[in-house]
């Protein structure tokens, strides 16, 4: 795979990550296992009349996409590719509720039309008047990685010079209640900053929208470079997969300055990532990120946003200090994300 250059990155998350703000100077604390995004003032990105007709995840996606393009100084991407597992859950819930309440009669089609998974990518294209390639991937916890792969293939085959890639997912009252019934979230007293110390089942639900303008050629303003990435489903030996991945991209463990781990606080599924941290990655600084954004299918897009900014400034944000000792500048970051030990994704970022 040829190198992919990250021109800009924008993220709306449960932390103060959107706009021209310092990188994670403090942690926003949550006392329930549901981390909601901090929504920006959308008026600078869309007409208030249009905004009122959009659901929350659409507003998040459109704002993050436009902010990303503004920071890159780009007006129009060659393609728009997004990833989402849940789609527009809020509109889906509204439509299904009205079916019941109105006994399947006189239903407005608006909520149904806006509940499809590709609505965010479509609304971005409408806002930009972009008639280029537009695609959305709905592949559970590989949704964002699949969008990234599509973007890489478009640029590799010469179909696009730059691609706007994003991951969006929201958590609403309805799907939060459903996931709670499956015991996916922690019970009892909760503080997100104690997510990994709390040795109990479950994690914290999260949501967010992260967008990246990727390019196939380097420029002086690139934030970071994606050297390689891959997904592994139900790995028999994840250490072997990581070794082969690093070898493929001519990188050794000693060449990695930082690992971003996908632990999410779930006692049962954190065992293997903890073993990797203590044994395979021994001697390499490792940080976790899901206490900041929560667990959601495209959480790896938050990890990529975090890694991009760490490589850009060559150092860790204050929220990770002094827990992690890093010697020297951070120029190479390995993201090792996982969910339930089934969905593993590896991304290797380097300074440009």
PyMOL commands that set and color helices and strands:
alter all, ss='L'
color gray80, all
select helices_A, chain A and resi 42-44+48-52+56-72+89-101+110-114+119-128+140-156+173-181+192-194+238-248+253-255+270-280+290-293+299-313+318-320
alter helices_A, ss='H'
color red, helices_A
select strands_A, chain A and resi 4-12+79-83+133-137+162-169+208-215+224-233+258-261+286-288+332-339+343-350
alter strands_A, ss='S'
color yellow, strands_A
deselect
rebuild
show_as cartoon
